[in-house]
């Protein structure tokens, strides 16, 4: 029995799957819709969680590190971060309880009270940041680019 997947379809799909170098070069500019963000960040978190894929984080919530409704007293740099709200570097996943605790708080409070206590490795990695500025969002996006190319290898 032959495959119904012909070379024309492979060509179309290959165009949608850019070479790893393109992904890595453009990660600093990757912004997602809510739906894309939830799917992408969950897949990335799952890939770090378990090599055998026996543990998944499908029940976690999408977390904006710089929040959608920031507390002005805790985010004095909010005008610089607002354009990066849906940037891949500003997103992670976290359990419901920790997400509620993180809410709109400042980065250092989120880091100590929520990210540090998360069992999700992708979120735990945020503990290494000492502040949350646009440069940190872009640096994290660049780090995620390497993971993205491992999860979805290029052509």
N, C-alpha and C positions, 0 to 999 in steps of 0.2 A: 504494500500500500504506500503510495507516494505522499509527499507532504504537499499541502495546498499553499504553503508559504513560498512564494516564488522570489526570484532575485530582485524583481521590481519593488516588492514590499520591503525586502531587506534594505534596499537603497533608500527608500523613504524613511525607514526607521533609523538608519545610520545618520541621516541628515539631522534628525532630532536628538541624536546622542553625540555631542561634540567631543572632540579629542580632549584628553585630560588637561593638556596645556592650556586650552581655551577656558576650561572651567576654572583652573587655578588662576589664570590671568584676570578673570572677570568676577571672581568671588566677592571682591570688595564692593561691587555694585549690585549684588543680588538681593532684590526685594521681592517679596512674595505676597500673594493674597492670603486671606485667613485660611482658606481651604488648602492651598498649596503649602502654607507654613505648617499647619497641623500634620499633614501627611509627611512632608519632608523631614521635619524635625523628629517626628516619631520614628521614622525609618532609621535616621541617623542614630538616635538614642538606642534603638533596638540593636543596631549593629555593634555598639560598644558594650551593651549590657551582657551579652552572652555569646561566646564563640559558637556554641551549639544551637543557639536560637531557642533554648528551652525557657528562657525568661523573656517576657515582653513587657513593654510599658504602654500598651494600647489604652489603658484606662487613665493615663495621666492627662493633665490639662496643659494646653499651650500657655506658656509663660513669656510675657514680654519683660525682659530684664529692665529696660527703661519702660515704665508702664504706660498704658493707654490714658490713664487719668492720674498723672503724677501729682504728688503732694508738693506744691510750690516751695514749701520750706525745706523739703528734703532733696529737691532736684533743682538747684540754682542754675544748672547748665541745661535746663529743659529745652530752651530754644535751639540749642545746637544739636540736641538728640531727637527732637520731634520729627525731622525728616527721615530718621532711621528707625522709626517705630516698627515697620514691617521688614526690616533688613534681616537677612538670615543670621547675621552676627548678634542680633539683639533678641533672638528667640531661643527658647529651650522648652523642655517639658518637665512637669513636676506634679506630684500627687495633689489631690484636691485639698487636703488639709493644709499642706505646706503652701499651696498656691493662695489660699485664703489668708494665711499668715503673712505672706509676702506682699500681697495686695499692691498698694501704690507707694509703699515705703521706699526710702532711699536705698541705694545699692549696698552700702555697708551693712545696714540692718537686714536686708534680704539675704546677703551673703552669710551672715552669722546665724540668723534664725531659721532660714529655709534651705538655701543651697547647700550649706554644710551638713544639714540633717537629711538631705535627700538620699535615697538609695539608687537614684538614677545617675550613672557615671557621667553622662554628658552634662548634667546639671552640677554635679560635684566639682567638675573641673573649673567652674566659675569662681571657686574659692581662691584660686591663684591670683585673681585680679584684685588690686587694691583700690581701684576707682573705676568709674564707668563713664568714659568720654567717647566721642566719635572715633578717636584713634583705637580705642579698645574694641569697639564694635567691628571696625575694619580688620584689626588683628585677629579677632576671633573668627571672622568670616574666612580669612585666609587659612587659618588652622582647620576650619571645617571643610575647606575646599579639598584638602588632602583626604579627609574622610569621605567626602562626596565621591571622589574619583575611585575610592576603594569599593564603595557600596554600589556605584553605577559605573563600572569601568567603561572607558571610551571604546570607539570602534577598533 
